[in-house]
Amino acid sequence: MTGTTRSSAGLASEGLDARRRKLLFRSWHRGMREMDLILGSFADSEIGVLTSDEIDQYEKLLDIPDTEFLPLVTGERQVPADIDCPVLRKILAFRHSMTF
């Protein structure tokens, strides 16, 4: 297998550009297992269809430390206006659709 990696859920990164492959990897390797599961599953589902603007937004969201991001995703903290964006709203909707 040359140039192909698989995420934790088995999604092949084949066919994704380098930036999307990197974001897929970062989504599954956050540091907190809860965030790995939420963002990794989101990326498996959506990374291939996000627009260029959405990829920019997602990349910025991945720069937020897990200890700050997890309370936003779980609804324990209100989303600050400066990071509210369409991709974050997609992540929140995705999280609410997840069953554990």
KOLROLUM-893394 format. One line per field, with one value per residue: residue in one letter; x, y, z of N, C-alpha, C in turn. Coordinates in steps of 0.02 Angstrom, whole numbers, plus 50000, padded with zeros to 5 digits. Last residue first. Layout:
BEGIN
code	[A	...]
n_px	[X	...]
n_py	[Y	...]
n_pz	[Z	...]
ca_px	[X	...]
ca_py	[Y	...]
ca_pz	[Z	...]
c_px	[X	...]
c_py	[Y	...]
c_pz	[Z	...]
***
This chain:
BEGIN
code	[F	T	M	S	H	R	F	A	L	I	K	R	L	V	P	C	D	I	D	A	P	V	Q	R	E	G	T	V	L	P	L	F	E	T	D	P	I	D	L	L	K	E	Y	Q	D	I	E	D	S	T	L	V	G	I	E	S	D	A	F	S	G	L	I	L	D	M	E	R	M	G	R	H	W	S	R	F	L	L	K	R	R	R	A	D	L	G	E	S	A	L	G	A	S	S	R	T	T	G	T	M]
n_px	[48833	48793	48781	48715	48790	48901	48843	48817	48951	49002	48925	48969	49099	49074	49019	49067	49134	49239	49189	49084	49101	48976	48963	48997	48941	48928	49027	49101	49148	49226	49328	49409	49492	49560	49612	49650	49627	49661	49546	49496	49578	49532	49400	49417	49478	49373	49279	49340	49335	49210	49204	49210	49305	49268	49155	49181	49306	49279	49194	49282	49376	49298	49257	49374	49463	49392	49407	49546	49653	49738	49713	49705	49605	49635	49758	49714	49636	49733	49812	49719	49698	49826	49840	49678	49620	49649	49663	49630	49500	49438	49450	49446	49572	49618	49753	49845	49945	50069	50048	50042]
n_py	[50337	50411	50573	50689	50783	50786	50850	50975	51014	51015	51116	51224	51227	51265	51397	51462	51541	51606	51725	51692	51538	51429	51386	51225	51103	51048	50974	51071	51146	51055	51028	51145	51155	51036	51033	51193	51229	51188	51146	51267	51288	51182	51222	51336	51279	51195	51291	51341	51224	51112	50938	50808	50738	50752	50684	50560	50576	50690	50633	50541	50632	50707	50601	50528	50627	50675	50564	50554	50685	50687	50679	50601	50617	50741	50722	50644	50740	50836	50763	50745	50878	50906	50814	50753	50585	50465	50380	50362	50258	50232	50167	50232	50288	50295	50239	50289	50268	50260	50096	49941]
n_pz	[51094	50944	50868	50846	50911	50825	50715	50769	50795	50664	50608	50685	50638	50506	50519	50681	50819	50873	50923	51010	51099	51148	51320	51387	51372	51248	51193	51128	51234	51307	51205	51192	51302	51300	51169	51096	50927	50802	50743	50697	50586	50505	50484	50404	50290	50253	50217	50102	50023	50091	50127	50085	50156	50290	50344	50408	50466	50544	50642	50698	50750	50840	50930	50960	51004	51113	51198	51214	51186	51075	50937	50813	50722	50669	50608	50497	50431	50403	50312	50209	50172	50119	50012	49958	49944	49886	50038	50165	50214	50372	50494	50612	50616	50441	50343	50198	50059	49997	49947	50000]
ca_px	[48890	48770	48821	48689	48724	48909	48869	48761	48902	49031	48921	48898	49087	49102	48979	49072	49073	49254	49248	49068	49117	49025	48935	49014	48954	48876	48979	49070	49107	49166	49280	49364	49447	49530	49556	49667	49602	49714	49591	49464	49582	49602	49414	49385	49512	49437	49266	49329	49400	49235	49209	49159	49307	49329	49148	49118	49293	49323	49171	49222	49396	49326	49211	49314	49481	49398	49340	49510	49598	49766	49705	49762	49606	49569	49754	49760	49607	49678	49841	49748	49643	49799	49884	49738	49618	49605	49677	49645	49562	49430	49462	49384	49554	49603	49684	49840	49878	50038	50091	50000]
ca_py	[50304	50372	50515	50630	50767	50761	50782	50934	51010	50970	51048	51204	51212	51199	51342	51460	51514	51542	51729	51719	51609	51442	51419	51296	51126	51095	50938	51018	51178	51084	50977	51125	51211	51057	50990	51137	51241	51220	51094	51235	51334	51185	51161	51341	51332	51165	51249	51386	51254	51161	51008	50851	50735	50785	50748	50571	50518	50695	50688	50517	50581	50740	50650	50494	50583	50718	50589	50503	50662	50684	50742	50601	50554	50731	50764	50617	50677	50853	50788	50686	50840	50945	50811	50792	50650	50510	50379	50431	50265	50271	50129	50199	50238	50325	50229	50276	50264	50326	50155	50000]
ca_pz	[51129	51000	50887	50812	50938	50894	50709	50745	50850	50715	50581	50690	50708	50520	50491	50608	50790	50840	50880	50944	51090	51095	51261	51380	51440	51270	51235	51088	51183	51338	51226	51139	51287	51363	51188	51140	50995	50841	50769	50755	50643	50525	50522	50469	50328	50272	50275	50160	50040	50042	50150	50054	50083	50265	50309	50374	50422	50486	50599	50664	50702	50781	50902	50936	50949	51055	51181	51176	51229	51143	50973	50859	50760	50699	50668	50547	50452	50449	50374	50243	50201	50174	50070	49950	49978	49850	49966	50145	50176	50311	50434	50592	50666	50505	50365	50270	50086	50004	49944	50000]
c_px	[48866	48830	48787	48725	48693	48841	48874	48782	48842	48981	48948	48887	49014	49092	49008	49032	49077	49192	49267	49128	49106	49038	48992	48983	48972	48885	48923	49016	49068	49120	49219	49309	49392	49483	49521	49604	49620	49692	49649	49509	49551	49611	49486	49403	49484	49477	49329	49317	49393	49303	49237	49161	49260	49332	49209	49120	49232	49314	49213	49193	49337	49350	49238	49267	49418	49421	49342	49441	49556	49715	49741	49766	49662	49568	49688	49755	49649	49643	49787	49778	49668	49743	49856	49777	49683	49597	49625	49662	49571	49497	49454	49391	49491	49584	49676	49766	49883	49967	50050	50044]
c_py	[50245	50336	50478	50566	50706	50742	50750	50861	50966	50960	50997	51134	51190	51180	51272	51400	51519	51509	51662	51717	51631	51517	51434	51323	51200	51120	50983	50981	51125	51120	51008	51077	51190	51117	51013	51098	51181	51236	51123	51182	51303	51230	51161	51281	51337	51216	51214	51345	51301	51187	51052	50923	50783	50787	50775	50631	50530	50636	50692	50570	50555	50689	50679	50543	50553	50679	50632	50526	50613	50663	50742	50666	50552	50668	50754	50656	50645	50790	50804	50707	50777	50908	50849	50792	50687	50578	50423	50437	50337	50277	50168	50163	50201	50270	50263	50267	50251	50324	50218	50062]
c_pz	[51168	51030	50945	50832	50906	50923	50778	50740	50830	50772	50631	50661	50718	50593	50507	50584	50714	50810	50848	50897	51018	51091	51212	51317	51442	51341	51260	51128	51144	51288	51261	51163	51239	51356	51251	51161	51038	50913	50809	50785	50706	50586	50547	50513	50399	50312	50299	50223	50101	50065	50095	50078	50049	50189	50274	50325	50379	50438	50536	50618	50663	50728	50836	50901	50918	50993	51118	51155	51188	51194	51040	50899	50811	50743	50705	50612	50507	50474	50425	50311	50237	50209	50131	50015	49963	49883	49930	50071	50156	50276	50369	50526	50648	50553	50432	50286	50161	50033	49950	50000]
***
